Amino acid sequence: MSASASLSNQCGRVYLVGAGPGDPELLTLRAVRLLEKADVVVYDHLVSSDVLEFVNKTAERIYVGKRRNEHTMRQEQINTLLAKLGNEGKQVVRLKGGDPFIFGRGGEELETLHAHGVDFEVVPGITAASGVSSYAGIPLTHREYAQSCLFVTGHLKDGTADLDWPSLVRLNRTVVIYMGLGGLPEISRQLIAHGASANLPVAVVQDGTISTQKVATGTLATIADIVAQQALKSPCLVIVGEVVKLHHSLAWFGAKDKATATA
């Protein structure tokens, strides 16, 4: 189906759509057009209320959000639901925070749709690593500080750490950790134990790209205590690397409001 085609055909179809990191203005035009014409929208916890304002008022909304230790539906149930709706002839938007192919389990959902003969399309979104770091004034790569960037998930099973630590401590690399807030003390400890400097800069960004955004900065040795003192809560993104030094000079989001308030 072309980008300009309507959703009025008789066959069911599931659109796997990235909702971006939170700011509704970061949605793609394709995402907005699909939301306005959908029969059903199946959405996650990380999809902001402002993004949901674009949803067709007559569309059925199904919340399938998953939070730490709190799942509305298991992933297998979500997969089955999408296949069922598609086979009923519905035009379904499966709306996921960030980008559906970056720690969004989008590939698993499409495998189920393929197995059930349901047509689908993927609409990429701005992933949290890109959107949140941009709004925090932290470039993920920089000629002086970082020539590579690595995305990992910090969701540790049963409190254990099973990441590829040697790859995370290479020089001149930025590491972006999704779902790393709960395991931050252990992540920091492991990085230092595997050779990273205790003074390596770290930023933790809560509610990135929206009005409640907070940015806490410190080092591997101090960041866990700083985050605890500031009582940061999920959703948070952790950025580790020398590029974090640029935050204080490059942070722009909210700067206009602060300038107005002090004028």
N, C-alpha and C positions, 0 to 999 in steps of 0.2 A: 504494500500500500504506500502511495506517495505521501509526502508530508502535508499535501493540501487536501488529501482525500477525507471525506466525512466518515462518521462512524455509523452510518445508517444501513450498512449491508446486513444481510440476513444471517451471516455466519458469525459465530462468537469469536472473539479475539481478546487476548490479554496483552496490555501494554505495561511493560515493566519500566516505571518512570522514576528517575532520580529527583528528589525534592530539594536537593541542595542542603547546605548546612544550617538553614534557618531563616535567613533574610528572604522574604518572598520575591524580592526584586532580582534574586539570583536564579530564579526558575528560567528554563529555556522557553522560548515562544511555543515550541512543540508541546511541552509539558502543559502549559496553560490552555492551549487549544483542546488537548485531550481531556483535561479536567472539566472543561466547560461542556463537553458532549458525552461524557461517560454515563453508562447505565448504573454502574457500581464502582465504588472506590474502596479498595482494601488498603488500609494505611497503618503505619507503624507509630510507635511511641515518639520517635524523634522528629516526626513531621509536625511543624509548628502550626498553631491555630491560624496564623496569618496566611500560610500556604493553603490551608483548607478553605479559605474564603473564595478561592477560585473554583471550587467544586460546583458543578451543576446543582441547583437547588432541588431538583427532582430526583437526583441520584441517590441510590441506597449507599449508606456509609457503613463499613464494617471495620471495627477497630480490632487489630490483631497484635497490639503492642507487646513487646517483650522487654522487661527490665530485669536487673540482676535479681535472680531467685524469685521472679514473679512473671510468669508467662500466661498471657490470655489464651493463647493457643500454642501448642508445640509446632515446630517447623513442619513436621510431616502433615499435620492437620491443615496448615496454611496451604501447603502444596496441593493437597486434595481439594480444598475449597476452591482454589483458582481453577483447577481443571474442571470441577463441577460447574462453575459459573460460565466458563467458556463453552462447555458442551451444551449449556442451556441457551446458547445464542446471545449471551450478554456481551456488551462492550465494556470490558473491565480495565480499570486503571489500578495497577498494583503500585502504590506510592510508598517509596522508601526514602528515608533521610540520606542525604549525601548522594553517592553514586551507587547504584544497585550491584555493581560488579566489584566493589572494593569493600570487603568485609560486610557485604549486605546479603549474602547467601542467595543472590539472584540467580546464579548458575544452577543451584539445586532446584529452584522453582521452575526454571525453564526446562530442565531435564524431565520433570514430571509432566509439564505441558506437552512436550514432544512425545512422551510415551503414551499420552492420552489423545494424541492427534489434534491438539488445540493450537491454532495459529497464534503467534506472538510477535511482538516488536519490542526492542529495547530503546529507551530514550535516556541517554546518559545525563547525569547531574553533576554539579560541582561537588567534589568530595570534600569531606571535612578538612583533610590535610591542606588542601589548597585554599578553600574559603576562609577557614578559621585563622590560618597563619597569615593570610593577606590582611584580614581585619585586625590582627594583633601587631601588624608591622614587623613580621618576622619572615624574611625571604628564605625559602627552603634551600636554595642554592645561592652561592655568592663566590665570586672568583677568589676572594681572599680567605674565606672561611670554610666553604663546603663545595666540593665538586661532585657529590652524589647525595642521594636521599633515599631512605629506606622506610617503608611503611610496615608496621607490625601490629599485631593485636596483643594487648597485655592482659587479656582475660585469662587469669590463671586458674587452673582446675584444682580444687581442694587446697588452695594456698600454695601449690607447688609452682616452680618456675621451670618451664621447658623450652625457653626461647633459644635461638642460636646466638648465644652471648658473644662469641668471638667476632661475628659479623657486625654486631652492634657497636663495638668499641673501636672500629677502625678510624684512623685520623681523617679529618676533612670530610666527614660524613654527618648529615643531619638524620636523626632518627625520629620518626613520628609514631607515637604509640596510641592506638585506638583502645578504648576501654581499659585504660591503664590506671585509673584513679585508685581503685581498691587495692591493687597490688603495688602501688608506688613505693612504699618502703622497701619491699623485697626486690623490686626492679632496680632501684638505686643501689642497693647493697650488692646485687649480682653484677651490675655494670662496673662498680669499683673493684670488686673481687676479680673481674676478668681483665683489668688493666686500664679502665677509664680513670681519668683524674677526678678526685673528689671535688675539685673546683670547676668541673665542666658545667657550663650554664644550662639551666633547664627552665622551661616555661610550662605552666599549666593554665589552660584557657577554658573557662566555664561559659556555657551559653554563647559560644562564638557566633558572631555576625548579627546578633540581635541586641536589643536595648539593654538587656541585663548582663551583657558580657563582662567578665572579670578576668584579669590576667595576673597571675602570681608568678614571680620569677625568683630564682635562687640558684643553687648548685646541687649536684648530686648529693652532697653531704647535708644540705639544709632544706631541700625542697619539700620533703615529706612533713617536716615540722611546720613550715610556712603554710602549706596547704591546710593542715589541721588547724592552725591558728586562725586562718581566714575562713574556715568552715566551708570550703568549696565542695560542691556536690555535682553529681553527674547530671547532664552529660559534660564531660571534660575531655580535652585533647592534650596530650603531653608531647612537648617538643624538646629534644635533647640535642645540643650542639652549640658550636661557637656562634652560629647565626643569631642565637637568642640575645647576644650582646647588642644587636641592632634595634631591639624592641623599643627602648626608651627614646631613641632619636627618630624612629620611623613610624611609631604608633600614630595613627591618624583617626581611627574610628572613635567618635565621641569628642574629638578635639574641638570641632566647631561649636558644639553645645557648651563646652567648658569655656571657650573664648567668649561666647555670648554672655555667659553667666558672670564673667569677671570684667566685662567691658563697662 
